């Protein structure tokens, strides 16, 4: 693989796919994860990276199942050894996520557990499991959301889990400073993907409304995020640490 190696969760679709592609274009080797063998997105993502001359491996991982993380860590270790003769990697992107739409006062315990299990518990314990394999001087990038700081009806609990990710990011940055591991979070605005049942991408009224609230006059596209992530993980952002980086085109200003 490339001189640097990134592990990107949820790399078969949406933002994760774009992140993987843009990192690959910068010469970064990519190990992406996918949740289900029935989702062909990870296969086409891998094929596109390889067609462009990049190196990629895709491994199965459900980030809601923390008990499976030791198995994944062992598989990742074997993959790194076989593909590039390394026992470590450089970048961890905690991207995989889910959504549930309900007012806070109507959110069920089941919906809460569903959200917290992926967005917060999954990010925390996957990071713990993989930290021994992250090279000193590496990077961790967590995916938050613009909904943490701008209210979107129906997304209160989702936003609260992302707010927890921003707090976790700052603490990780402080705790991992001795290893020179830089930890940041990005906060995308509304992006035209299949996330949230494709609401921003597939419903013209929603697309138009979001665009009207965005300073640059349009909704975000996956490549807006993928390109930014590739840059943030590079040495160009070497003095940025413990930060929340808004990537929204000025949504909600």
DRENNUTI-496682 format. One line per field, with one value per residue (C-alpha): residue number from 1; chain; x, y, z. Coordinates in Angstrom, 2 decimals. Layout:
// residues N
donu: NUM|...
bake: A|...
px: X|...
py: Y|...
pz: Z|...
This chain:
// residues 253
donu: 1|2|3|4|5|6|7|8|9|10|11|12|13|14|15|16|17|18|19|20|21|22|23|24|25|26|27|28|29|30|31|32|33|34|35|36|37|38|39|40|41|42|43|44|45|46|47|48|49|50|51|52|53|54|55|56|57|58|59|60|61|62|63|64|65|66|67|68|69|70|71|72|73|74|75|76|77|78|79|80|81|82|83|84|85|86|87|88|89|90|91|92|93|94|95|96|97|98|99|100|101|102|103|104|105|106|107|108|109|110|111|112|113|114|115|116|117|118|119|120|121|122|123|124|125|126|127|128|129|130|131|132|133|134|135|136|137|138|139|140|141|142|143|144|145|146|147|148|149|150|151|152|153|154|155|156|157|158|159|160|161|162|163|164|165|166|167|168|169|170|171|172|173|174|175|176|177|178|179|180|181|182|183|184|185|186|187|188|189|190|191|192|193|194|195|196|197|198|199|200|201|202|203|204|205|206|207|208|209|210|211|212|213|214|215|216|217|218|219|220|221|222|223|224|225|226|227|228|229|230|231|232|233|234|235|236|237|238|239|240|241|242|243|244|245|246|247|248|249|250|251|252|253
bake: A|A|A|A|A|A|A|A|A|A|A|A|A|A|A|A|A|A|A|A|A|A|A|A|A|A|A|A|A|A|A|A|A|A|A|A|A|A|A|A|A|A|A|A|A|A|A|A|A|A|A|A|A|A|A|A|A|A|A|A|A|A|A|A|A|A|A|A|A|A|A|A|A|A|A|A|A|A|A|A|A|A|A|A|A|A|A|A|A|A|A|A|A|A|A|A|A|A|A|A|A|A|A|A|A|A|A|A|A|A|A|A|A|A|A|A|A|A|A|A|A|A|A|A|A|A|A|A|A|A|A|A|A|A|A|A|A|A|A|A|A|A|A|A|A|A|A|A|A|A|A|A|A|A|A|A|A|A|A|A|A|A|A|A|A|A|A|A|A|A|A|A|A|A|A|A|A|A|A|A|A|A|A|A|A|A|A|A|A|A|A|A|A|A|A|A|A|A|A|A|A|A|A|A|A|A|A|A|A|A|A|A|A|A|A|A|A|A|A|A|A|A|A|A|A|A|A|A|A|A|A|A|A|A|A|A|A|A|A|A|A|A|A|A|A|A|A|A|A|A|A|A|A
px: 0.00|0.97|3.56|0.66|-2.26|-5.77|-8.52|-11.90|-15.06|-18.14|-16.05|-18.50|-21.05|-21.57|-18.97|-16.78|-16.51|-15.50|-12.95|-11.40|-11.20|-9.63|-7.10|-6.16|-5.61|-3.03|-1.17|-2.60|-3.30|-6.88|-8.37|-12.11|-14.85|-18.33|-21.16|-22.85|-21.72|-25.08|-24.12|-22.18|-21.04|-17.77|-16.95|-17.46|-15.51|-12.58|-12.76|-12.70|-9.68|-7.81|-8.77|-7.14|-3.93|-4.57|-4.22|-7.19|-8.51|-12.09|-12.92|-16.26|-17.11|-20.35|-19.38|-22.41|-20.93|-18.07|-17.62|-16.44|-13.67|-10.91|-11.70|-11.56|-8.29|-6.71|-7.94|-6.68|-3.28|-3.01|-4.13|-1.50|1.25|0.25|-0.37|2.41|4.65|3.60|2.14|0.67|-1.25|-1.35|-4.91|-8.15|-11.34|-14.37|-16.97|-19.57|-22.88|-26.63|-29.65|-33.07|-35.63|-37.88|-38.50|-36.53|-39.71|-40.78|-37.45|-37.67|-35.06|-34.52|-33.82|-31.47|-29.52|-29.38|-27.83|-25.48|-24.23|-22.80|-22.13|-20.51|-19.90|-18.67|-16.29|-14.91|-14.27|-13.08|-10.54|-9.45|-9.10|-7.03|-4.85|-1.99|-1.79|-1.89|1.62|3.05|2.51|-0.66|-4.12|-7.62|-10.52|-14.02|-17.14|-19.48|-22.33|-23.48|-26.64|-24.63|-24.63|-27.67|-31.04|-32.68|-36.11|-36.21|-32.45|-32.03|-30.76|-28.64|-27.08|-26.50|-24.48|-22.41|-21.90|-20.45|-18.06|-16.78|-16.06|-14.39|-12.24|-10.83|-10.03|-8.37|-6.25|-5.05|-4.45|-2.62|-0.41|2.60|2.41|2.00|-1.29|-3.46|-7.23|-9.84|-13.51|-15.25|-18.80|-20.36|-23.49|-26.33|-24.85|-26.55|-26.09|-28.36|-27.96|-31.30|-33.12|-31.62|-33.64|-31.23|-30.28|-33.65|-36.27|-36.14|-38.01|-35.57|-32.60|-33.83|-34.50|-31.04|-29.43|-31.29|-29.78|-26.23|-24.00|-22.61|-26.12|-26.13|-26.13|-22.90|-21.70|-19.72|-16.56|-16.75|-16.15|-13.83|-11.42|-11.42|-10.70|-7.73|-6.34|-7.03|-5.19|-2.17|0.75|-0.88|-3.00|-0.14|-0.77|-4.53|-5.41|-8.47|-10.51|-13.99|-13.77|-16.99|-17.39|-20.79|-20.36|-21.63|-24.89|-26.91|-24.72
py: 0.00|3.64|5.13|6.01|3.75|4.83|2.75|4.22|2.78|2.71|3.09|1.54|4.34|8.07|10.10|7.12|6.09|9.61|9.78|6.50|7.62|10.99|9.48|6.93|9.68|11.17|7.87|6.67|2.94|2.32|-0.36|0.23|-1.46|-2.57|-3.95|-6.47|-8.74|-7.99|-4.35|-4.20|-0.62|-1.69|-3.85|-1.02|1.38|-1.04|-1.55|2.22|2.71|-0.12|1.17|4.48|2.71|2.75|-0.06|-1.11|-3.85|-4.14|-5.86|-6.65|-4.71|-3.78|-0.88|-1.48|-4.81|-3.92|-7.57|-8.16|-5.56|-7.95|-10.19|-7.18|-5.94|-9.35|-9.47|-5.94|-6.86|-9.83|-7.70|-5.05|-7.65|-9.42|-6.33|-4.00|-5.73|-3.41|-4.02|-0.54|2.13|5.91|7.25|6.10|7.69|6.89|7.55|4.77|6.06|5.71|7.95|7.94|10.70|11.48|14.41|14.07|13.58|10.72|8.92|5.34|3.55|1.23|4.18|5.70|2.45|2.15|5.60|5.52|2.05|3.18|6.89|6.95|3.47|2.14|5.05|4.89|1.17|0.71|3.47|1.69|-1.61|-0.13|2.32|-0.18|-0.36|3.39|4.64|7.34|10.64|9.27|10.80|10.02|11.79|11.47|12.41|14.72|16.70|20.25|19.34|19.66|23.44|24.11|22.66|20.33|19.09|15.33|14.95|15.86|12.53|11.94|15.38|14.64|11.53|13.59|16.20|13.45|12.62|16.21|16.03|12.64|14.11|16.81|14.35|11.92|14.74|15.56|11.95|10.95|14.02|12.15|9.85|12.87|11.40|14.25|13.86|16.06|15.97|17.17|18.48|18.11|20.01|18.40|16.28|14.72|11.02|8.10|8.96|9.55|7.72|10.08|13.06|15.79|14.02|12.73|15.24|18.51|20.54|19.52|20.07|23.55|24.45|23.37|25.25|28.40|28.15|27.70|30.68|29.12|28.50|24.70|21.49|19.64|16.76|13.73|14.97|18.21|16.09|13.47|16.07|17.97|14.81|13.92|17.40|17.38|14.09|15.41|17.30|20.51|20.41|19.32|21.94|21.40|19.20|18.69|20.78|20.63|21.55|22.73|21.54|22.87|25.64|28.03|26.27|28.04|31.13
pz: 0.00|-0.02|2.32|4.64|5.49|6.53|8.11|7.12|8.64|6.45|3.29|0.85|0.71|0.95|2.80|3.66|0.04|-0.98|1.85|0.75|-2.89|-2.10|0.30|-2.34|-4.90|-2.51|-2.42|0.88|1.17|2.34|4.52|4.41|6.36|5.37|7.48|5.19|2.37|0.73|0.16|-3.10|-2.45|-0.87|-3.89|-6.36|-4.11|-4.01|-7.78|-8.40|-6.14|-7.84|-11.32|-10.38|-9.35|-5.62|-3.10|-1.01|1.25|2.52|5.82|7.42|10.57|12.35|14.59|16.80|17.97|20.32|21.23|17.66|17.78|18.95|15.96|13.63|15.15|14.59|10.98|10.37|11.78|9.43|6.48|7.20|7.44|4.23|2.08|3.16|5.67|8.48|11.91|12.23|10.29|10.26|10.08|11.71|10.38|12.54|9.88|10.07|11.40|11.51|11.98|13.61|13.24|16.21|18.55|21.78|23.81|21.53|21.24|22.49|24.53|21.57|19.25|21.83|22.19|18.38|18.04|21.01|20.11|16.78|17.11|20.54|22.00|18.67|18.11|21.66|21.86|18.28|18.89|22.08|20.24|17.41|19.34|19.77|15.95|15.27|14.60|16.84|15.05|13.45|13.19|14.40|12.73|14.17|12.23|14.12|12.56|11.97|13.92|17.14|16.79|14.59|15.57|13.06|14.22|14.73|15.16|18.81|20.13|17.02|17.56|21.25|20.39|17.97|20.67|22.83|19.99|20.00|23.75|23.30|20.54|22.80|25.58|23.19|21.78|25.28|26.31|23.13|22.91|24.27|21.24|18.93|17.68|16.47|17.08|15.42|14.49|11.36|11.33|7.87|6.99|5.05|2.27|-0.75|0.04|0.91|4.62|6.32|3.52|0.96|2.19|1.04|-2.18|-3.36|-2.19|-4.17|-1.54|1.20|-1.11|-1.98|1.65|2.78|-0.10|0.93|4.42|3.13|2.40|-0.78|-2.10|-2.53|-0.51|0.08|-2.09|-0.87|-2.62|-0.61|2.49|0.99|-0.35|2.95|4.94|2.75|3.37|7.13|7.55|5.68|7.18|5.90|9.08|11.31|14.00|14.24|17.22|19.40|16.98|15.53|11.84|10.20|6.60|5.61|3.05|5.71|6.54|9.19|9.47
